[in-house]
Amino acid sequence: PDGHSGWIPDAVRSAKKVVRSQHVDCIYASGGPWSGVLAATLVHKSTSLPLVLDFRDPWSSNPNLGEGPGFIRKAHARCESFCVRSARRVITNTEELRQDFITLYPEIDPSTFVCITNGFEELPAFEARENDRFTLVHAGALYLSRNPRRFLQALSDAIRDNLIAPERILVQFIAGVPEEDPQIADLIAQLGAAVQVMPR
């Protein structure tokens, strides 16, 4: 299902050795990468230990699977179905994903699907500050199909056409921007102080 699939046979063999030599109550797998989920399901099939799957992202419905051939998406859907139908519990990190699974697998008891949201730390105390710039912040990694080039081009056009004064707007990308797209670097240079790129 991904670039780690060559790891599955050894993972299954190693896990079965652990099951034989130690007291194991449950197989718990978190994905992606989906090879780990598939390996765990294969171990479950050969040991009959209960399987719990933790989906941190959608698998077959993930828009980042791309626009490749239809058979690729079908293969992902079959792999997901094989794993989900084998699991005692399926954990999702959002209620939306839990509802998607309930809709996609109507024959499975809905209580199989449980939402446990991602955790967060207590916010540190900070002094509220005002500024006279409209500020947009993107906090998090931009990867795969997440590319800010069109947004930056629109911002550049709006400034050029005097729809927005550059000193009245600030766009901050926390955790960087894709470095493989040279147009992004050019646009950020053109926008000057209107855009800040900061480390995570």
RAKA-V788734 format. One line per field, one symbol per residue. phi: phi as a letter, one per 40 degrees, with the letter a starting at -180 (. if undefined). burial: I if it has 16 or more other C-alpha atoms within 10 Angstrom, else O. Layout:
phi->???
burial->???
//
This chain:
phi->.acbcccddcccdccccccccbcbcabbbbacccdcccdccccdccbgccbbbbccacbccccccgbcdccccccccccccdccccccbbcbcbcccccdccccbcccddcccbcbcccacccccaccbbbcbcbbbbbhcbafccbcdccccccccccdcgcbcdcbbbbbbcggbdccbccccccccccfccbbbbcd
burial->IOOOOOOIOOIIOOIIOOIOOOOOOOIIIIIIIIIIIIIIIIIIOOOOIIIIIIIIIIIIOOOOOOOOOOOOIOOIIOIIOOIIOIIIIIIIIIOOIIIOIIOOOOOOOIOIIIIOOOOOOOOOOOOOOOOOOOOOOOOOOIOOOOOOIOOIIOIIOOIOOOOOOIOOIIIIIIOIIIOOOOOIOOIIOOIOOIIOOOOO
//
